[in-house]
Amino acid sequence: MALSVGTKMVLGLALVGSVGYLALSDTGQGVLEYVYVEQVVDRPEDFADRTIKVHGTVVPGTIRQKRGSTGDYRFVIEHAGKRLSVHYTNLVPDTFQEGGEVILTGRLSADGTVFESDEMTAKCPSKYEEEQGVDLKETR
């Protein structure tokens, strides 16, 4: 059974169109907006119903882990004098600590007071500079 030239062209165009659509459509999270704590606290309505990345520092003394859980944490992050409560539901990285910088991916709660997250990047502490006694910023 041989296909006519017209049928081959239609099938070819359909295939190219399908591949093009998949390549250009948003099949995942795509590029997420990266913001600081104070932006979310000052304008929570701007971030409602959206997944975003929030950058802040973990406030010492605020980390609480649900008893018996390996991945249910509540803590507070801050930046520029503003604070945001976080509910994190995943395993934390080894570098997660009080006073450490974190970038959290998630969504703001409906009332805009808690950031719900299940993805975290914790910045490596600068202990390496302190241990070596070298200010890496001045070394060239």
Secondary structure, 3 states (H helix, E strand, C coil): CCCCHHHHHHHHHHHHHHHHHHHHCCCCCCCCEEEEHHHHHHCHHHHCCCCEEEEEEECCCCCEECCCCCCCEEEEEEECCEEEEEEECCCCCCCCCCCCEEEEEEEECCCCCEEEEEEEEECCCCHHHHHHCCCCCCCC
